[in-house]
Amino acid sequence: MSKAFQFKQFKIEQDKCAMKIGTDGVLLGAWASLENQPFSILDIGAGTGVIALMLAQRSFSELIDALEIEENAYEQCVDNFENSDWGDRLFCYHAALDEFAEEMEGETYDLIISNPPFYDENFTSTEENRNLARFTEALPFEDLVKYSAQLLAEKGKFCTIIPHKNEEELIQLASKEKLFPQKITRVRGHKNSPIKRSLLQFGFEQTTLETSELIIEIDRHVYTEDYKNLVKDFYLKM
């Protein structure tokens, strides 16, 4: 049985991937700013490739690279890229972030994006590849920030989504790399639930910080206008 996920302009096969399509990745792919019209984009920890594909749909970027260390996910990401309308602009590398950064030798990206693995207290799994995809040890925030700063163009943007409880930690780590928060959107499931995620944009330029809040649902499967407006170009039923 196919576990494919159909978006409006592309399809994601995800049967080989430990981490399936989830709200976090789609939120990030829809939220990341393209106002500086990036020529080159890097997606760190690509998984199925969904974020890179969303950015290919949203932008005219000529170079969209993805990085995936887990072999099955890497193979699936490559297939998903090749089966899309933007295969000529998308390329996935099977490598760890530190190796990749070392090999790039001064080359930089205008936009770096990552939905990094993180540890969720409510999550348990005996599958090693699922744990690898999910738990922060596979890509510590410190490494993510350090190498993103190394690979980011002078006027580039680095965008990520993390648990809200780690927001201050990430901002502190970024400041050590001379990366400043420029935009933060905090996400709640519904208006009475606690903030669960933080969407963050960093850059080397210190600007006035823009902050906002996004509420996903009014009721079960009844979505807010803000959420629908954000993801309507992707989900079939929005």
LINZIDA-V190414 format. One record per residue. N is the residue number from 1. RES is the residue in three letters. PHI is phi in whole degrees, 0 to 359 (* if undefined). BURIAL is 1 if it has 9 or more other ideal C-beta (glycine too) atoms within 8 Angstrom, else 0. D_CENTER is the distance of its C-alpha to the mean C-alpha in whole Angstrom. Layout:
BEGIN
n res phi burial d_center
N RES PHI BURIAL D_CENTER
N RES PHI BURIAL D_CENTER
END
This chain:
BEGIN
n res phi burial d_center
1 MET * 0 27
2 SER 286 0 24
3 LYS 252 0 21
4 ALA 295 0 19
5 PHE 244 1 17
6 GLN 264 0 19
7 PHE 262 1 17
8 LYS 296 0 19
9 GLN 242 0 19
10 PHE 202 1 17
11 LYS 238 1 18
12 ILE 246 1 15
13 GLU 274 1 18
14 GLN 221 1 16
15 ASP 292 0 20
16 LYS 268 0 19
17 CYS 266 1 16
18 ALA 296 1 16
19 MET 261 1 13
20 LYS 278 0 13
21 ILE 304 1 12
22 GLY 222 0 11
23 THR 299 0 11
24 ASP 302 1 8
25 GLY 297 1 5
26 VAL 293 1 8
27 LEU 303 1 8
28 LEU 296 1 5
29 GLY 298 1 6
30 ALA 275 1 10
31 TRP 276 1 10
32 ALA 306 1 9
33 SER 285 1 12
34 LEU 245 1 14
35 GLU 294 0 17
36 ASN 271 1 18
37 GLN 44 0 18
38 PRO 298 1 16
39 PHE 282 0 18
40 SER 232 1 15
41 ILE 230 1 11
42 LEU 234 1 10
43 ASP 253 1 7
44 ILE 266 1 7
45 GLY 78 1 8
46 ALA 290 1 8
47 GLY 60 1 10
48 THR 289 1 11
49 GLY 93 1 10
50 VAL 300 1 9
51 ILE 292 1 6
52 ALA 300 1 8
53 LEU 293 1 11
54 MET 299 1 10
55 LEU 289 1 10
56 ALA 295 1 13
57 GLN 293 1 15
58 ARG 278 1 14
59 SER 231 1 15
60 PHE 253 0 18
61 SER 306 1 16
62 GLU 273 0 19
63 LEU 228 1 17
64 ILE 235 1 13
65 ASP 261 1 13
66 ALA 228 1 10
67 LEU 231 1 11
68 GLU 215 1 12
69 ILE 271 1 15
70 GLU 281 1 16
71 GLU 300 0 19
72 ASN 296 1 19
73 ALA 295 1 15
74 TYR 303 1 15
75 GLU 298 1 18
76 GLN 292 1 17
77 CYS 299 1 14
78 VAL 301 1 17
79 ASP 298 1 19
80 ASN 297 1 16
81 PHE 298 1 16
82 GLU 295 0 20
83 ASN 272 1 20
84 SER 263 1 19
85 ASP 283 0 20
86 TRP 240 1 18
87 GLY 305 1 19
88 ASP 286 0 21
89 ARG 254 1 18
90 LEU 249 1 15
91 PHE 216 0 16
92 CYS 249 1 14
93 TYR 258 1 16
94 HIS 263 0 17
95 ALA 199 1 17
96 ALA 279 0 16
97 LEU 298 1 14
98 ASP 295 0 18
99 GLU 297 0 20
100 PHE 298 1 18
101 ALA 299 1 18
102 GLU 296 0 22
103 GLU 286 0 22
104 MET 288 1 21
105 GLU 45 0 24
106 GLY 89 0 23
107 GLU 287 0 21
108 THR 228 1 18
109 TYR 240 1 15
110 ASP 282 1 15
111 LEU 219 1 11
112 ILE 242 1 9
113 ILE 226 1 5
114 SER 205 1 4
115 ASN 256 1 3
116 PRO 285 1 7
117 PRO 292 1 10
118 PHE 213 1 12
119 TYR 276 0 16
120 ASP 246 0 17
121 GLU 301 0 21
122 ASN 274 0 21
123 PHE 251 0 20
124 THR 226 0 22
125 SER 202 0 22
126 THR 264 0 25
127 GLU 277 0 23
128 GLU 298 0 22
129 ASN 290 1 19
130 ARG 290 1 17
131 ASN 298 1 18
132 LEU 301 1 16
133 ALA 291 1 13
134 ARG 264 1 13
135 PHE 265 1 15
136 THR 303 1 14
137 GLU 303 0 17
138 ALA 293 1 15
139 LEU 209 1 13
140 PRO 302 0 15
141 PHE 307 1 13
142 GLU 301 0 16
143 ASP 292 1 16
144 LEU 304 1 12
145 VAL 290 1 13
146 LYS 302 1 17
147 TYR 283 1 15
148 SER 295 1 13
149 ALA 298 1 16
150 GLN 294 0 18
151 LEU 265 1 16
152 LEU 268 1 15
153 ALA 295 0 18
154 GLU 306 0 20
155 LYS 255 0 19
156 GLY 285 1 16
157 LYS 239 1 13
158 PHE 242 1 10
159 CYS 239 1 7
160 THR 209 1 6
161 ILE 231 1 7
162 ILE 219 1 10
163 PRO 302 1 13
164 HIS 304 1 15
165 LYS 297 0 18
166 ASN 262 1 16
167 GLU 302 1 15
168 GLU 295 0 19
169 GLU 301 0 18
170 LEU 293 1 15
171 ILE 298 1 17
172 GLN 294 0 20
173 LEU 298 1 18
174 ALA 295 1 17
175 SER 297 1 20
176 LYS 294 0 22
177 GLU 261 1 20
178 LYS 64 0 21
179 LEU 256 1 18
180 PHE 247 1 18
181 PRO 292 1 16
182 GLN 248 1 17
183 LYS 210 1 15
184 ILE 226 1 14
185 THR 240 1 14
186 ARG 260 1 15
187 VAL 248 1 15
188 ARG 244 1 18
189 GLY 295 0 19
190 HIS 215 1 22
191 LYS 298 0 24
192 ASN 264 0 26
193 SER 269 0 23
194 PRO 292 0 22
195 ILE 295 1 19
196 LYS 255 1 16
197 ARG 231 1 13
198 SER 235 1 12
199 LEU 266 1 10
200 LEU 231 1 11
201 GLN 241 1 11
202 PHE 242 1 13
203 GLY 204 1 16
204 PHE 283 1 19
205 GLU 268 0 21
206 GLN 274 0 22
207 THR 243 0 22
208 THR 293 0 23
209 LEU 288 0 20
210 GLU 266 0 19
211 THR 236 0 19
212 SER 206 0 19
213 GLU 230 1 18
214 LEU 237 1 17
215 ILE 253 1 19
216 ILE 277 1 18
217 GLU 239 1 21
218 ILE 272 0 25
219 ASP 213 0 26
220 ARG 303 0 25
221 HIS 64 0 23
222 VAL 247 0 25
223 TYR 265 1 22
224 THR 288 1 22
225 GLU 297 0 22
226 ASP 300 0 19
227 TYR 293 1 17
228 LYS 299 1 19
229 ASN 296 0 19
230 LEU 290 1 15
231 VAL 250 1 14
232 LYS 297 0 18
233 ASP 284 0 17
234 PHE 241 1 15
235 TYR 285 1 17
236 LEU 300 0 20
237 LYS 261 0 22
238 MET 257 0 21
END
